[in-house]
């Protein structure tokens, strides 16, 4: 798998994203250090939990198909909605990250991006509606500071090939 891949979201996942976006103005958040950066972490609301359930129902299998070298495990922690403030966040060595940008139905992410550090420098991935980003293990990234996002961190294990 390349260092990152952009995958489409489903209509049902988009509907859950809109519900989370509508709820964030009333969901408490707290500042939290997060793997190399600082972010606000939103409390887990019913809408956030429904988004996670929809991801596991509809999108997890699609993500597993593009991450061919490893098996994605169910996360140990419940997925979290964050709003990055500074620094670089990262996936761990044996972890695949899925970033689901949160937006309302009219937000086009016109000026928003995710920066991903690569061996060659920094790739700037323009955010677009109806997309999520899959990051391989041990990748540093930075999300535009006005875009909340759900971060799903899948522990990984090698796939054994049967010969």
Steps between C-alpha positions, in 0.01 A plus 500: 500500500622853433559721804138623464195429290182697440179297505139601437250513783155345469176697500410356843842594640459853359164531677665402830777754434237775458335395828835522683569842345161628619565373853856623559401850612340349812742211561755577772863484397828508687857566399707185479859425403479246217798304366726795423251783466219674681134464421160556650328169564122502492300295749332198351147600404226275363570645154873424525428144612256454209769620256740237633237227472424602140871491411534147636180390326573642152861616458733282707498219243585746220794637701621145568500429124738789425730418791611167356816423699343501847181399674310783665384426852211670675636804690561459873359848560176649372570726197547863599398832344789746516573857396875539449664810644876468442783261431489174310283207599605148405398142459703247700731237355236223492197716431303606192316830536174605337414871497138592437472880464186640664301755301145618456321433172599837346868512600726435201832511692607766250820598684555192717758225477688226677879516490676163507875468558667271248862402433507768229348780710137593566202408284207739521175308450211732414191399694188434299145406592415128500856383566697346785876452526674175598853531642749218532696429819743753647382803299501860624213723391343841560132586433380857433421656837138581415404145399391256769563138405429152625821306549476122493823322592500133400766279658654286226646152475679334207290292264623143474500375146394140458710319241 
